[in-house]
Amino acid sequence: MQWKYNIPSSDIVKKIKPEELYSKYYPLHEASVENGIDKLRVIYDF
């Protein structure tokens, strides 16, 4: 996400805490990388 959309990792961590991201792994791990990123962008308003 940080490279594709030029979002600094520090901004990502401010919106998505690592523990929160871990909990999203199970539903998103079967999605493509692009689809997973798009879903996270919608959920966290990036």
RASULDA-V750059 format. One record per residue. N is the residue number from 1. SS is DSSP state (a for helix, b for strand, c for the rest). OMEGA is omega in whole degrees, -180 to 180 (none if undefined). Layout:
n=N ss=SS omega=OMEGA
n=N ss=SS omega=OMEGA
//
This chain:
n=1 ss=c omega=-177
n=2 ss=c omega=-179
n=3 ss=c omega=-177
n=4 ss=c omega=-176
n=5 ss=c omega=178
n=6 ss=c omega=177
n=7 ss=c omega=179
n=8 ss=c omega=-179
n=9 ss=a omega=178
n=10 ss=a omega=177
n=11 ss=a omega=178
n=12 ss=a omega=-178
n=13 ss=a omega=177
n=14 ss=a omega=-178
n=15 ss=a omega=-178
n=16 ss=c omega=177
n=17 ss=c omega=-178
n=18 ss=a omega=180
n=19 ss=a omega=179
n=20 ss=a omega=179
n=21 ss=a omega=178
n=22 ss=a omega=-179
n=23 ss=a omega=178
n=24 ss=a omega=-176
n=25 ss=a omega=-174
n=26 ss=a omega=-180
n=27 ss=a omega=-174
n=28 ss=a omega=-174
n=29 ss=c omega=179
n=30 ss=c omega=179
n=31 ss=c omega=173
n=32 ss=c omega=179
n=33 ss=a omega=-178
n=34 ss=a omega=-180
n=35 ss=a omega=178
n=36 ss=a omega=178
n=37 ss=a omega=180
n=38 ss=a omega=179
n=39 ss=a omega=178
n=40 ss=a omega=178
n=41 ss=a omega=179
n=42 ss=a omega=-178
n=43 ss=a omega=-173
n=44 ss=a omega=174
n=45 ss=c omega=175
n=46 ss=c omega=none
//
